[in-house]
Amino acid sequence: MKSALRGKTISTVEVSKVSPIGFWLHVDDRDLLVPFKQFPWFADATIRQITAVERPSPHHLRWPDLDIDLALASIEHPERFPLMSRVLPGPPPQRAQLPRRRSRKASPSSRRPARG
């Protein structure tokens, strides 16, 4: 008797732990740390956003809620992938304040006469 062909192998990924320094991904029977210092895009994300991770291909991870795509190699060997973003986590920059217009005091000649 011959067995039926197997279906497509599905590689799963899941977040196994979140801490103040980063989070751990469980991928292919191993755990990978994703530190916030090296991956600052996740620092202000909610746990729901971090745990909504997809694996569209064996070497690619995607967080659709955060619009983040990473190669697994960049997590395994971050030293090979220097950060290109100049955006730092923290409060957004403040807009410059426009100078206020000075109010003019009415001169005595410009005052209206009192009605009576």
CORDACOR-V704645 format. One record per residue. N is the residue number from 1. RES is the residue in one letter. OMEGA is omega in degrees with one decimal (999 if undefined). D_FIRST is the distance of its C-alpha to the first C-alpha in Angstrom with 2 decimals. Layout:
BEGIN
N:RES:OMEGA:D_FIRST  N:RES:OMEGA:D_FIRST
END
This chain:
BEGIN
1:M:-178.5:0.00  2:K:179.6:3.80  3:S:176.7:6.66  4:A:177.8:9.68  5:L:178.5:12.72  6:R:175.8:15.19  7:G:179.7:18.55  8:K:178.0:21.83  9:T:-179.5:23.01  10:I:176.6:26.17  11:S:-178.3:28.85  12:T:174.4:31.29  13:V:176.0:34.91  14:E:175.9:37.32  15:V:-176.3:40.89  16:S:-179.3:41.06  17:K:174.9:44.86  18:V:179.4:48.04  19:S:179.3:51.35  20:P:-179.1:54.76  21:I:-179.0:53.77  22:G:177.7:50.48  23:F:-178.6:46.95  24:W:175.0:43.68  25:L:173.2:40.42  26:H:-175.7:37.12  27:V:176.0:34.89  28:D:177.8:31.73  29:D:174.7:32.49  30:R:179.5:36.11  31:D:179.8:39.40  32:L:176.6:41.81  33:L:174.7:45.44  34:V:-176.7:46.94  35:P:-179.0:50.69  36:F:178.7:53.09  37:K:-178.9:55.52  38:Q:-180.0:53.12  39:F:-172.5:51.57  40:P:-179.5:54.62  41:W:-178.4:53.02  42:F:-171.4:51.39  43:A:-178.1:54.59  44:D:-178.8:55.86  45:A:175.7:52.53  46:T:177.5:51.64  47:I:178.2:48.77  48:R:178.7:47.09  49:Q:-179.6:47.39  50:I:-177.1:46.12  51:T:177.8:43.07  52:A:-177.5:42.09  53:V:178.8:40.23  54:E:176.5:37.40  55:R:-177.2:35.16  56:P:176.0:34.68  57:S:-175.9:33.25  58:P:-175.8:32.30  59:H:-172.6:35.88  60:H:175.2:37.89  61:L:-178.1:39.25  62:R:172.7:41.24  63:W:-174.9:43.66  64:P:-179.2:44.34  65:D:-179.2:47.14  66:L:-176.6:49.00  67:D:-179.9:48.10  68:I:174.7:47.00  69:D:179.2:44.33  70:L:169.9:43.67  71:A:177.9:41.56  72:L:179.8:39.92  73:A:-180.0:41.73  74:S:175.6:45.06  75:I:179.9:44.37  76:E:-176.5:43.09  77:H:-175.7:46.02  78:P:179.3:48.81  79:E:178.3:51.34  80:R:-175.7:49.67  81:F:-179.9:50.14  82:P:179.7:53.80  83:L:178.6:54.65  84:M:-178.0:56.01  85:S:176.6:57.11  86:R:-179.3:60.73  87:V:179.1:60.22  88:L:177.4:60.97  89:P:179.1:60.06  90:G:-178.3:63.06  91:P:178.6:65.40  92:P:179.0:65.71  93:P:-179.4:68.79  94:Q:177.8:71.85  95:R:178.2:73.50  96:A:178.5:77.01  97:Q:175.4:79.72  98:L:179.3:82.17  99:P:179.5:85.81  100:R:176.4:87.48  101:R:177.6:90.31  102:R:175.7:93.66  103:S:180.0:95.35  104:R:174.8:98.87  105:K:179.6:101.64  106:A:177.5:103.81  107:S:-178.2:107.23  108:P:-177.8:110.25  109:S:-177.5:111.15  110:S:180.0:107.74  111:R:177.9:107.81  112:R:176.4:108.40  113:P:179.6:111.59  114:A:177.8:111.19  115:R:-176.4:111.70  116:G:999:114.31
END
